[in-house]
Amino acid sequence: MWNERPQQLALDVNLNDEPTLDNFFIGASQTRGIAVQSVRQQPTPIGDFLIYLWGPAGVGKSHLAQASANAFAKEGRSAAFLRSSEDIVAYAAYIEQQPHELVIIDDLQHYLGSETIESALFEIYNWLRDTGRRLLVTADASPRHLNTAIADLKSRLTWGGIFHLEKLTDEELASALQQRCSNRGMKLSDEIATYIIHRAPRDANVIFAVLERLDSLTLEQKRLLTIPFVREVMGW
C-alpha cells in the first residue's frame, strides 16, 4: 500500500547535477566500481591509455565520460569531446596542433562504417598513444562486435580497460534515484522512488529526467513531492 503522506519539504534545489565520479551510482556491481576506479586513475602514470565503456543506453556511459572530462578540467588539464563525424575528421586533420590530454568519443557506433572516418579515428588513436595521452570511448557493443570498415581499428580498441555496464535492476534504479536526491541534500521516500521506477521506462536517463521535471514543478507550483503529485504531473 502506497504511503501518500506529503514529504516534509518540497524539493528546493535544482537537481541537474554535474556528472562526477563521486555521484555515479555503483550499486552492487563490481564492474561498475572497477570502471569508476579506472576512470579515476586514467590521468595518472598508472592509468590505462584507453578506457572502453560499453552497454545499452541509460547505464551511465555518458555520465562517466562527462565526469572524466570534468575531472580533467578541474585540474586545469584539457579534454576534447568529439561529438560528430565532422569533429573526428577535423580533429585528425590538425592532430599535431591539438593540445588535449584526453579525447572522449561518446557513442562510437554512430561513426563507424566509413573508411574516411575510421582512418581519422585510427590517426587519433595512434597519436594519443604515441604522445602519452589518454582516450575514453563509449559504445553500445564490445570492441569485437563493432561493425568497422577497418578491421585493425576493432583490434586496437581491445588494447585497454574494457568495461561492460549492464542495466540496473529496479531496486538499483530506485537507489540511484534516491542517491541523486541525497547528493543534493534531499530525501526521497522508498514509496515515491518505487512508484516512479515501476511506471517510467527502465532507463536511468529517462528516470532522472522525470525527477528533473518533478523538481522544476515543485518549485514552480510550490507543491510537495507526493505520489498524487507525481501521478498528476506524469499522467500515470
N, C-alpha and C positions, 0 to 999 in steps of 0.2 A: 504494500500500500504506500502510495507516494505521500511524502511529507510536504504539504504545500504551505507550511508556515513561512512567512517572509524571512529573508536573511536580515541580520541585524543592521547591515549597511548596504546601500546601493554601491555598485562599482563606481568609485570616484576617481579613477585614473584610467588613462587610455592604455589598452593592453597591447599596442602594436610594438612588441618587444623587438629590440635589435637582436638578431641571431648571434649568440655567443656559444662557446664550447661549454660554458657553465650552465646555460639554460637549455641545452639539448637533452631531451628525455632519453635515458638509457634503459630504465626498467630492469628486467631480469636477464636481458640478452648480453651474453659475454661478448659477442661480436660487436655490438654497438659500443660497449665500453672500450674494447680494444681499438676500434675505429677512432673514437674520440681521442684516446691517448696518442695514437699515431698522428692524427692531425695536429695535436698539441706539440708533438715532438718534431714535426716536419721542418720547422725553421732552424732547428739545432743541427750541429755537426753529425749527430747520430740518427737524424731523421731520414725517412725514405725520400729518394728523389721523386718518385711517383707514388701517389695515392689514388686508387681507383675505387670509387663507391658505386655499387650497382644494386638495383632493385626497382620495384614498381613505384608509381607516383605516390607521394604522400608519406614516405617512410623517413624523410629527414635528410636526403642527399643534398638538396639545395641549401638547407639550413647549415649543414656542416661546411659547404662550400663558401657561403657568405660569412660564416663565423671565422673561417680561416683567413679570408680577406680582411675582415675587421681586426683580427688579432695582429696581422702584419701591419696594418695602417696605424694601430695604436702604438706600435713600436717604432713608428717613423720609417717603416720599410714598405716598399711599393709592391702592389699586386695588380695584375690585369685580369679582368673578367672578359673573356671573348664570348659574345652572345649571339653571333650570327656567322654565316659563311663568309660574308664580306669582311667581318672583323678578323677572321682567321687568315684569309688571303692577304689582307693589308698588313697584318702583324708580321707575317712571314716575309713580305716584300721588303720590310725595313728592319729585319731581325737584328742586325748588328747595332742598330741605334736604340734598341729597346732597353730601358733601364730597370725593368721589373725583376724582382727576385722570385716572384711566384706568378704563375699563369694558371688560371682556372677556366676550364671548359665544362659548362653545365649541359647536360642532355646531349652528350656526344653523338648519340644515334641519329640526331637530326641532320648531321653534317657529313654523313658517310654516303658512299656510292659514287662520288665524283673523284676521278683521279687528280684533278686540279686541286680540290680542297684537301684531299688526303695527302697529297705531296706537300702542301703547305703545313699540314699537321705534323708530318714527318720531319720537316725542316725545323719547326718549333720545338718538337721533342728533342731532336739531336742537339740543337743549340742550347737548350736549357740544361741538358745532361752534361754537355761538354764544358759549360761555364759554371757548373756547380750550383745551379739554381733549382727551383722546385716546380713541379707540375701536379695539379689536382684535377681529376676528371670524374664526372658522374655520367651514368648511362643506365638504360633500362635492362641491360643484359651483360653477362660476363664478357670479358675480352674475347674469349674463344667463340662466342656466339654472335659477335658483331658481324654485320653484313658489310664488309670492306671491299673496296676495289683493289687495294694494295695489300696482299697477304702479309707482308712483313710488318705492316703497321699493327695488325692484330697481334702478332707475335711480340712486338716491342711493348705493347700495353700490358703484357703479363709480367713484366720485369719490375715489380714493385709491390707495395702493400695493397692487396685486393680484398675488399670487404663487401659481403652480401648483406644488405639491410633488408630484413623481412618486414611484412606488415605487422603492426601492433595488434594484439588481441583487444577485445572490447574493454577488458579490465585495464590494460595498459593505456588505451586511449583515454579512458576516464581519469587515470592517474596523471597522464600527460596534460590533460585539460586543467586539472587541479594544480599541477605544478606551475602551469602558465600563470594562473591566478596568484598562486603563492609567491612567485617571483616578483609580483607587483604589490605584495603586501595585503592581498585579499584572500578570503576563504570561500571556496565553492563547495557546497554540501555534496555528499555522496549521491543523494537523491537527484539533485539537479544535474550533476555530471552524468549519471547513468541515463537520465531521461534524454539528454542531448545525444549521447552516444547511440542509444537504441533507435533514434529517429533520423539522424544525419547519415550521409554516406560514410562508409568506413575509410575515410581519407583524412589524415591529420590536418592537411592544408585546409580542407573544407570545414572541418570541425573548428579549427582556430578562427576561420573566417566567420563562422556562426558566433563565436564568442566575441569577436570584434564588433559585429553588428549589435549584439545584445548590450555590450559595453557602451557603445555610442548612444543607443536609445535609452538606456537607463539614465544616462547623464542628461540627454536632451529632454526627456519626459519627467525626470526626477522621480523615477519609479524604482522599486526594489526588485531585485532579481529573484523571481519565484517561478515555479512550474507554470502557473496560469499565465504569467507574463511571457515566458518562453513560448508557450502554446499560441498565444495571441500574435506574437511577432512572427513566428516561423510558420504559422498555419498548420501545426501538427495536431 
